[in-house]
């Protein structure tokens, strides 16, 4: 198959899959999702992605219709069905199907969606540009929910500016994350600094692996907030997501940034890329 869609046990090409009109996702965006990639039909950090999926479900009282082990088995059965072993893996669980109503039955079981299509990581050596914007999203950014309208708006803002990402900040000037990625710096003290895991950022899997790389390489890590001024004056600015484990940002709001810790950044990139290659070899 060139691509694959899965809905509660039914499997079909994406363009042929039909889902119930009354799935709560259509009315409320009532659900959660996660994304990873495979190489050679082997997923990267699947256990961590599923832990995050189940953690988000718990925060929203969504009942995933399978255990983590069962969901792993379903995915491992689906991966070989595609023509390519390098795949974009999308998981979504909605609260369930019912007549439109803001409230839901306490025993309601969610609907499982899976989409597989050809895809691979972005070139980790790619250098990107960004703009900044005030973060006006809600205060549950730690949950990977389907309510992505702000992400759509900020992503389009970046597209119109001809840059890769929009870096967000909460007033007065705490940097949080990007439209669809985490952002980190190598600060003036030579430490890898990343926002703490609170309700203002998503607990990125790539973020966790960058921290893991720094600790393995002996670089200091600071999980503390940083400001716009610290972002602009950082030795390096790094943007990370499941598709882009750690990209160097070289320009923000039209001004050059980073470029002062190339050796450190490259060693971190090499470490996480080697880890990805090992896990998917």
N, C-alpha and C positions, 0 to 999 in steps of 0.2 A: 504494500500500500504506500501511496505517496504521503498521505497524512491519515490521522485516525482521531475519531471522537468516541468518547465513552460516556454513557449516561445511565447510571443505575443498572449496569450489566449489559446494556445494549451497545453494540459496537458497529460503527459505520464510518465512511468518509465524512470529513467535517461538513462538506456542502450538502450531505444527505441527512444529517442528524436533525431530528425534530424533538423539541422538549415541550412539556405542558405549558399552556398559556398561564396557568395559575401558579407556576413556580414563583415563590416570593421574590426571587431575584428581579423579576420584571417590574414589580411595583415599588420595592423598597431597596434594591441593591443589597438584599439581606443575605450576606454570605461572606466567605473568606476565601483566600487563594494563596498559592505558593508556586514558585517557578524554580526549576533547575535544568541542567543540561546533561545529556549523555555523550560519551565518546566511545566508539567501539561497542555500542549498546550497553555500556556500563554507566550508571548515573553517578554524578559527583555529589558527595555530602548528602545523600538521600535521607539518612537517618536524622540529620540535623534539620532538614527542610520539613520532614514529617513531624518532628517534635514541635517546630514553630507552628505548623498548621494546627496540630491538636491543642497547642497552648492558646492560639487565637480563638479556636472554637470554644474552649472552656471560658474565656473571658466574655464571649457573647452568648453563652448558653446554647450553642449549636451542637446537636448530637450527630457526630460523624457515624455513618452506618456501618463502619468496619473498624476493627482494631488496627493499630499501627502495623502489626505483622501481616494481617490480611491485606491491607492496602499495599504493603510492599510486594506481596505475592501477585496482586493484580497488576501492578506496574511492571514487574519483572516478566510477566506473561505477555504484556502488551508491547514492550520494547522491540522484540524480534519481528513483529509484524510489519514494521516499516522497512522500506527498501534501503535506507541508510542508517548507519549506527550512530551518526552525529545528530542528536535530536534536541529540540526545544520541548521541555516537559512542563505542561501547565496543569495544575490541580485546582479544583474549585469545589467548595461544599456550600450549598445554599441551605437555608433553614428547613425547607420542605415545600410541599404543595398544598394549598388550601385556598378557599375563597378569600378575596382581598379583605384583610382585617389587620389593624396594627398589632393586635395581640395574637398570640399563638398558643396552641395546646401544649401543656407542659411535657407531654410524652411524644411530641412531634420528632420524627427522625429526618435527618437532612438528606438532600440529594447530592450524589457524587458525580462531578463532571471531570473528565480528563481529556486533554487535547495533546497530541503528539504531532510534530511537524519537523521537517529538516531545519537544523540550526546549530550554531556553534558559538564559542566565545569570541568576543571582539579581540583584536590584536592588542595584547597587553602593553605593547610599546607605543600605541597610538597616543598622541598628545591632543588634548581637547581644550576648548574654550567654554566659558560660562558667563552668565549674568547673575545678578542678585535680585531678589524680590522679597517683600515682607511676607512672612509665613502667616496666612490667615486661615489655615485649616483648623479643624476641630482639635480637641485635646485627647484623642485616642489614637495617635499616630503609631503607637506600638503594636496595634492590631492591624494585620494585613487584610483589611476589609475590601469589599467590592465597590465601596463608595469612592470612586476615583476621579470625580469631576474636578476637584482642585488639581490633581496630578495632570489631568488632561489640559487644563488651562495653563499651568506653568510649563508643561512640555511644549505647548503651542507657542507660548511666549518665547521660549528658547529657539524654536524652529524659525519664527519670524525674525529673530535677531541673528540667525545664521550661526548659532553656537550649539554645543552639545547638551548643556544642562542649565537649569536655573537653580542656583543655590539660595536656600531660604533662611530667613532670620526672624526671630521673634523680638519685638521691641523690648528694651531699647536697642540691643544689637547682639543678642545671642544667636550664633549660627546653629541651625538645627540639622537639616539634611537637604537633599535635592528633590526635584520633582519625582524622580523614580530611582534614587540611589542614595547612599550615604556619602558624606564628605569628611575628610580627615586632613590633618596637616602634620608636617614635620616642623615642629616649632623652633624658635630661636635657641632653645636649650638643647636641641638635637634629639628630642623625644617625639615618638609617634603619638599624636594627641587626637582623640576622638570623643565626640559627645557621649555623655553617660547614657546608660540604658534606662531612660525614664519614659514617660508617656508622650514625649515630644519627638521621638525618633523611632524608626523601625529597627528591631534587633537584627541587623543584616547578617546573613551567613558569611558573605564575603568579608564583612567587617571583622567577624570572629576569626577568620583564617588569616587576615592581615595581622591581627594581634598575636595570633599563634606564631606567625612567621617572625615577628619582631622579638618575641620572647626566645624563640629558638636561636635567633641570630645575636642575641644579647643586647638588643636595642631597648631603651626605656620606653614604657608605655604609660600614658596619662589619659585616663577616662574621665575627663573634666570638660566643662563647657569652654568654648573659646569665642572671641568676638570677631566682628567684621574687620576690625583693625588688625587683629592677630592673623586672620585669614589672609589679608592682603600683604602682610609682611612676613608670612611664613617662609621657611626655607624651601618647602615643597607643599603643594596642594594635591590631594589624591581623591579621586572619585571612584567608588566601588559599588558593584551590584553583582547579581548572579551571572549576568552576561559579560560583565567587565570587571574582573576581580580587583584591579587596581590601576586606574589610568592617571597619568600625570595631567594636571590642569595647568596650562601655561598662560592663560589670559582670563581676567574677570572684569566685566564692565569696561572692556576695551583697554585695560591696563595689564602689562606683563606681571606675572607672579611666578614665584618659585625659581627653579633652576639653580639652587644653592646647595643641594644635597643629592646630586645625581647618583653617586656611588651607593649611598644608603638606600635610595629608592629602588635602584636597579637590583640590588641584592634582595630586597623584599619581594619585588616582582618575580625574580628568578625563583625564589623559594616557593611562593604560592603556585606559580606555573608548574614547577616540578611536582608539587603535591598533586595538582590536578592531573598531570600526565600519569603519575604513578597509580592513582586511584582508578583511572579509566583505561589503563594499558591493557 
